């Protein structure tokens, strides 16, 4: 005869979890089937239905609905199996189940974590094709209802919708298929705190080296290496919580560009240090001081003994006493009060000469970097957030 119409309606109780690594979701729902079987009709003076538990299910015919692309599913059985069968006098049957199902969700992470994921749970008869059984939504779009208190830690649930279609299998034919569609929009604030904001701070921290004296090799090198390693740690942490996809995600673009800015700040100081060394060697040759007694230039000497050797700045303009020279002066001086007089003179001359000394100890590359690096990074942020948001 004609195919048996089986109406379906679903009440979603909760969405338990969304896994990006496994690309699946877990949902708990009430699945209700409606059909008519005249063999189960009975006489009733009060027109009341009869309700049965799961023990009768094995003795009558029920639809063989299953979840397409499901990984795991089970019927709750506490304290007994959550199955209800209700039969009406005219033979109409209501068959209800409480099920938890984990199903695949084909996610696109190209805009992660500024993405919106569209997932669906699909229902279909396993054995009966459209010639034997016709699945349809019992009340149209109103057949799908949700709990008002459904919420997720990382997502906003934007919408739930019901739809239907056909599925074709080459060996068995066409089947009716029902879809439970829902859209999930990710919370961005968590990733701003965990990924974006630390990356911004590391980039800004790398700019501090542009204001440090170019001869302070340990300070600038240590700062550059620290920021590079911290950016690598942030990128590794983000990648560990994501599936190994073959395309670039939005967060990868931001982190790699930020890493590039940090890396370029290290390369910038390498260029400054190299050019500074060349300039000092040329000045030493011009002044005729490049003799055998200078086995190390000023930059190399500072790297080993920690003392500031500036051949370009007059000693009378030095803002602070050199540590090495101060140790020698303490050994040779016998009267402490006499040593305080030149120190006071140096402190007084500091006010007028500190600006000139700072300018002399900075390279022109540092001056341009203070403007170019922040400007380009700000432009990148405006372009990035405008593109993905």
C-alpha positions as CSV (number, residue, x, y, z in Angstrom):
1,X,0.0,0.0,0.0
2,X,0.9,3.6,0.3
3,X,3.8,4.7,2.6
4,X,3.1,5.1,6.3
5,X,3.3,8.8,7.3
6,X,5.3,9.2,10.5
7,X,5.2,12.7,12.1
8,X,8.2,13.8,14.2
9,X,8.6,16.6,16.7
10,X,11.6,17.3,18.9
11,X,12.2,19.2,22.1
12,X,15.9,20.1,22.6
13,X,16.7,19.8,26.3
14,X,20.4,20.9,26.2
15,X,23.4,21.2,24.0
16,X,26.0,19.6,26.3
17,X,29.3,20.3,24.5
18,X,30.9,21.6,21.2
19,X,34.3,20.1,20.4
20,X,36.4,21.9,17.8
21,X,39.1,19.2,18.0
22,X,36.7,16.3,17.2
23,X,34.4,18.5,15.2
24,X,31.2,17.2,16.9
25,X,28.5,18.3,19.3
26,X,26.5,16.5,22.0
27,X,22.8,17.1,22.4
28,X,20.1,15.8,24.7
29,X,16.5,15.8,23.3
30,X,13.1,14.4,23.5
31,X,12.2,12.6,20.2
32,X,8.5,11.9,19.6
33,X,7.0,9.8,16.8
34,X,3.3,10.0,15.6
35,X,1.7,7.4,13.4
36,X,-1.5,5.4,13.1
37,X,-1.8,1.6,13.4
38,X,-5.3,0.4,13.2
39,X,-4.3,-2.9,14.6
40,X,-3.8,-1.2,18.0
41,X,-7.2,0.5,18.0
42,X,-9.6,-0.5,20.8
43,X,-13.0,0.4,22.2
44,X,-13.3,3.1,24.9
45,X,-16.4,4.6,26.2
46,X,-14.6,7.6,27.7
47,X,-12.2,8.0,24.7
48,X,-9.1,7.8,26.9
49,X,-5.7,6.7,25.8
50,X,-3.6,4.0,27.3
51,X,0.1,4.5,28.3
52,X,2.7,1.8,28.3
53,X,6.4,1.6,29.1
54,X,9.3,0.2,27.1
55,X,8.4,-3.4,27.5
56,X,5.6,-3.2,24.9
57,X,8.0,-1.7,22.3
58,X,9.5,-5.1,21.4
59,X,6.1,-6.6,20.6
60,X,4.7,-4.0,18.1
61,X,6.0,-2.2,15.0
62,X,7.8,1.1,15.6
63,X,9.7,3.4,13.1
64,X,13.4,2.7,12.8
65,X,14.6,6.3,12.9
66,X,18.3,6.8,13.4
67,X,20.7,9.8,13.5
68,X,22.8,10.3,10.4
69,X,26.5,11.1,11.1
70,X,26.1,10.2,14.7
71,X,29.1,9.0,16.6
72,X,27.5,7.9,19.9
73,X,24.0,7.9,21.2
74,X,22.0,6.3,24.0
75,X,18.6,6.2,25.6
76,X,18.6,7.3,29.2
77,X,17.8,4.5,31.6
78,X,17.7,6.1,35.0
79,X,15.8,4.9,36.9
80,X,14.1,3.0,34.1
81,X,14.4,3.4,30.3
82,X,13.0,6.8,29.3
83,X,10.6,5.4,26.8
84,X,6.9,6.2,26.6
85,X,4.2,4.6,24.4
86,X,0.7,6.1,24.3
87,X,-2.1,4.4,22.2
88,X,-5.4,6.1,21.4
89,X,-8.7,4.3,20.8
90,X,-8.6,5.1,17.0
91,X,-5.1,3.5,16.6
92,X,-3.0,6.7,16.8
93,X,0.3,6.1,18.5
94,X,2.7,8.5,20.3
95,X,6.2,7.0,20.8
96,X,8.6,9.2,22.9
97,X,12.3,8.8,23.7
98,X,14.8,10.8,25.8
99,X,18.1,10.5,23.9
100,X,21.6,11.9,24.1
101,X,23.4,11.9,20.8
102,X,26.9,13.0,19.7
103,X,27.0,13.8,16.0
104,X,29.4,15.3,13.5
105,X,29.5,19.0,12.7
106,X,31.5,20.0,9.6
107,X,33.1,23.2,10.9
108,X,35.0,25.9,9.0
109,X,37.7,27.5,11.1
110,X,39.0,30.0,8.5
111,X,37.5,32.9,10.6
112,X,38.3,31.3,14.1
113,X,37.7,32.7,16.7
114,X,35.5,35.2,15.0
115,X,33.5,32.5,13.4
116,X,29.9,31.3,13.2
117,X,29.3,27.5,13.0
118,X,26.2,26.0,11.4
119,X,25.5,22.5,12.6
120,X,22.6,20.1,12.0
121,X,21.3,16.9,13.5
122,X,19.8,14.6,10.7
123,X,17.0,12.0,11.2
124,X,16.2,9.3,8.7
125,X,14.7,5.8,8.5
126,X,17.3,3.1,8.3
127,X,15.4,0.4,6.5
128,X,12.3,1.9,4.9
129,X,12.7,4.2,1.9
130,X,10.2,6.7,0.7
131,X,8.0,4.0,-0.8
132,X,7.4,2.4,2.6
133,X,7.7,5.2,5.1
134,X,7.3,9.0,4.9
135,X,8.9,11.1,7.6
136,X,7.7,14.7,8.1
137,X,7.6,17.4,10.7
138,X,4.4,17.0,12.7
139,X,3.7,20.7,13.2
140,X,5.8,22.2,10.5
141,X,8.3,24.8,11.8
142,X,6.8,24.6,15.2
143,X,7.8,21.0,15.5
144,X,11.1,22.0,16.9
145,X,11.1,23.5,20.4
146,X,14.0,24.4,22.8
147,X,14.5,25.0,26.4
148,X,14.7,28.7,27.2
149,X,17.7,28.2,29.5
150,X,20.0,26.6,27.0
151,X,23.5,28.2,27.1
152,X,27.0,27.4,26.2
153,X,30.3,28.6,27.6
154,X,31.9,29.5,24.3
155,X,28.9,30.1,22.0
156,X,25.8,32.2,21.5
157,X,22.9,30.1,20.1
158,X,21.6,32.3,17.4
159,X,18.7,30.2,16.0
160,X,17.1,26.8,15.8
161,X,15.2,25.8,12.6
162,X,13.7,22.6,11.2
163,X,13.9,21.5,7.5
164,X,13.4,18.4,5.4
165,X,14.8,16.8,2.3
166,X,15.7,13.6,0.5
167,X,18.8,11.4,0.6
168,X,19.7,9.0,-2.1
169,X,21.7,5.8,-1.8
170,X,22.7,4.0,-4.9
171,X,21.8,0.5,-3.6
172,X,18.6,1.2,-1.7
173,X,17.0,4.4,-3.2
174,X,15.5,7.6,-1.8
175,X,14.9,8.3,1.8
176,X,13.1,11.1,3.7
177,X,15.5,13.1,5.9
178,X,14.7,15.6,8.6
179,X,17.1,18.3,9.7
180,X,17.5,20.1,13.1
181,X,19.6,23.2,12.2
182,X,21.2,25.6,14.6
183,X,23.7,28.4,14.3
184,X,26.4,29.0,16.9
185,X,28.4,32.3,17.2
186,X,31.5,32.2,19.2
187,X,32.2,34.3,22.3
188,X,35.2,36.5,21.4
189,X,36.0,38.0,24.8
190,X,37.7,34.8,26.1
191,X,40.1,34.7,23.1
192,X,40.8,38.5,23.5
193,X,42.0,37.9,27.0
194,X,43.9,34.7,26.3
195,X,45.4,35.3,22.8
196,X,44.9,38.8,21.3
197,X,45.7,41.0,24.3
198,X,48.9,39.1,25.4
199,X,50.1,39.3,21.7
200,X,49.5,43.0,21.7
201,X,51.4,43.5,24.9
202,X,54.4,41.5,23.6
203,X,54.5,43.5,20.4
204,X,54.4,46.8,22.4
205,X,57.0,45.4,24.8
206,X,59.4,44.7,21.9
207,X,59.2,48.5,21.1
208,X,60.8,49.4,24.4
209,X,64.2,48.4,23.0
210,X,64.0,51.4,20.6
211,X,64.4,53.7,23.7
212,X,67.3,51.8,25.2
213,X,70.8,52.9,24.6
214,X,72.2,51.2,21.5
215,X,75.3,50.2,23.4
216,X,73.3,48.3,26.0
217,X,73.7,45.0,24.2
218,X,72.6,42.7,27.1
219,X,69.4,44.7,27.8
220,X,68.2,44.9,24.2
221,X,69.1,41.3,23.2
222,X,67.5,39.9,26.3
223,X,64.3,41.9,25.7
224,X,64.1,40.8,22.1
225,X,64.6,37.1,22.9
226,X,62.1,37.2,25.7
227,X,59.4,38.6,23.6
228,X,60.1,36.2,20.7
229,X,59.9,33.2,23.1
230,X,56.7,34.5,24.7
231,X,55.0,34.9,21.3
232,X,56.0,31.3,20.4
233,X,54.4,30.1,23.6
234,X,51.2,31.9,22.9
235,X,51.0,30.5,19.3
236,X,51.7,27.0,20.6
237,X,49.0,27.2,23.2
238,X,46.4,28.3,20.6
239,X,47.4,25.6,18.2
240,X,47.2,22.8,20.8
241,X,43.5,23.4,21.4
242,X,42.6,23.4,17.7
243,X,42.3,20.7,15.1
244,X,45.2,20.4,12.7
245,X,43.5,21.9,9.7
246,X,45.3,22.6,6.4
247,X,44.2,26.2,6.0
248,X,45.1,29.4,7.8
249,X,42.8,30.6,10.6
250,X,42.1,34.2,11.5
251,X,43.9,33.9,14.8
252,X,46.9,32.5,13.0
253,X,47.1,35.6,10.8
254,X,47.1,37.9,13.8
255,X,49.6,35.9,15.8
256,X,52.0,35.4,12.9
257,X,51.9,39.1,12.0
258,X,52.5,40.0,15.7
259,X,55.4,37.5,15.8
260,X,56.8,39.1,12.7
261,X,56.7,42.5,14.4
262,X,58.6,41.1,17.4
263,X,61.1,39.4,15.2
264,X,61.7,42.5,13.2
265,X,62.4,44.5,16.4
266,X,65.3,42.0,17.1
267,X,66.6,42.3,13.5
268,X,66.3,46.1,13.9
269,X,68.7,46.1,16.8
270,X,71.1,43.7,14.9
271,X,71.3,46.3,12.1
272,X,71.8,49.1,14.7
273,X,74.5,47.3,16.5
274,X,76.3,46.4,13.2
275,X,76.2,49.9,11.9
276,X,77.3,51.4,15.2
277,X,80.3,49.1,15.3
278,X,81.3,50.1,11.7
279,X,81.0,53.8,12.6
280,X,83.1,53.5,15.7
281,X,85.8,51.6,13.9
282,X,85.9,54.4,11.2
283,X,86.2,57.1,13.9
284,X,89.0,55.2,15.7
285,X,90.9,54.9,12.4
286,X,90.5,58.6,11.7
287,X,91.7,59.6,15.2
288,X,94.7,57.3,14.9
289,X,93.7,55.4,18.0
290,X,93.3,52.0,16.3
291,X,96.6,50.7,17.7
292,X,97.6,47.5,19.4
293,X,96.5,48.7,22.8
294,X,92.9,48.6,21.6
295,X,92.2,45.0,21.3
296,X,88.5,45.5,21.7
297,X,86.3,48.3,20.5
298,X,83.9,50.2,22.8
299,X,80.9,48.0,22.2
300,X,82.8,44.8,22.8
301,X,84.4,46.1,26.0
302,X,81.0,47.0,27.4
303,X,79.6,43.5,26.6
304,X,82.4,42.0,28.7
305,X,83.1,44.3,31.7
306,X,79.7,46.1,31.9
307,X,81.4,49.5,31.8
308,X,80.3,52.3,29.4
309,X,83.0,53.2,26.9
310,X,81.9,56.2,24.9
311,X,84.5,57.7,22.7
312,X,82.2,60.2,21.2
313,X,81.0,61.9,24.4
314,X,83.3,64.2,26.4
315,X,83.9,63.0,29.9
316,X,82.9,66.4,31.3
317,X,79.4,65.9,29.9
318,X,78.9,62.4,31.4
319,X,75.7,62.4,33.4
320,X,76.7,59.7,35.8
321,X,80.1,58.5,37.1
322,X,81.4,55.4,35.3
323,X,81.4,52.4,37.7
324,X,85.0,51.4,36.7
325,X,86.4,54.9,37.0
326,X,84.6,55.4,40.3
327,X,86.3,52.3,41.8
328,X,89.7,53.6,40.8
329,X,89.0,57.1,42.2
330,X,88.0,55.7,45.5
331,X,91.3,53.9,45.9
332,X,93.3,56.9,45.1
333,X,91.4,59.5,47.0
334,X,92.1,60.0,50.7
335,X,89.6,62.8,51.5
336,X,85.9,62.0,50.9
337,X,84.8,65.6,51.1
338,X,87.1,66.6,48.2
339,X,85.6,63.9,46.0
340,X,82.1,65.3,46.5
341,X,82.9,68.5,44.7
342,X,83.3,67.1,41.1
343,X,80.2,65.0,41.6
344,X,78.1,68.0,42.4
345,X,79.4,69.7,39.2
346,X,78.5,66.7,37.1
347,X,75.0,66.6,38.5
348,X,74.5,70.3,37.8
349,X,75.8,69.9,34.2
350,X,73.4,66.9,33.7
351,X,70.3,69.1,33.3
352,X,71.6,70.8,30.2
353,X,73.5,67.9,28.6
354,X,71.3,64.9,29.1
355,X,69.2,65.5,26.0
356,X,72.3,65.9,23.9
357,X,73.8,62.7,25.2
358,X,70.7,60.7,24.6
359,X,70.5,61.9,21.0
360,X,74.1,61.1,20.4
361,X,73.7,57.5,21.9
362,X,70.7,56.8,19.6
363,X,70.9,55.6,16.1
364,X,68.8,57.1,13.3
365,X,67.2,53.6,12.7
366,X,65.9,53.7,16.3
367,X,64.4,57.1,15.7
368,X,62.5,56.0,12.6
369,X,61.5,52.7,14.2
370,X,59.7,54.5,17.1
371,X,57.3,55.9,14.5
372,X,57.1,53.2,11.8
373,X,56.6,50.2,14.0
374,X,53.6,51.5,16.0
375,X,52.0,53.2,13.0
376,X,52.1,50.0,10.9
377,X,50.8,47.9,13.7
378,X,47.9,50.2,14.3
379,X,47.0,50.1,10.6
380,X,47.2,46.3,10.7
381,X,44.8,46.1,13.7
382,X,42.3,48.4,12.0
383,X,42.4,46.3,8.8
384,X,42.2,43.0,10.7
385,X,39.3,43.8,12.9
386,X,37.4,45.5,10.1
387,X,37.9,42.5,7.8
388,X,36.8,39.8,10.2
389,X,34.1,41.7,12.3
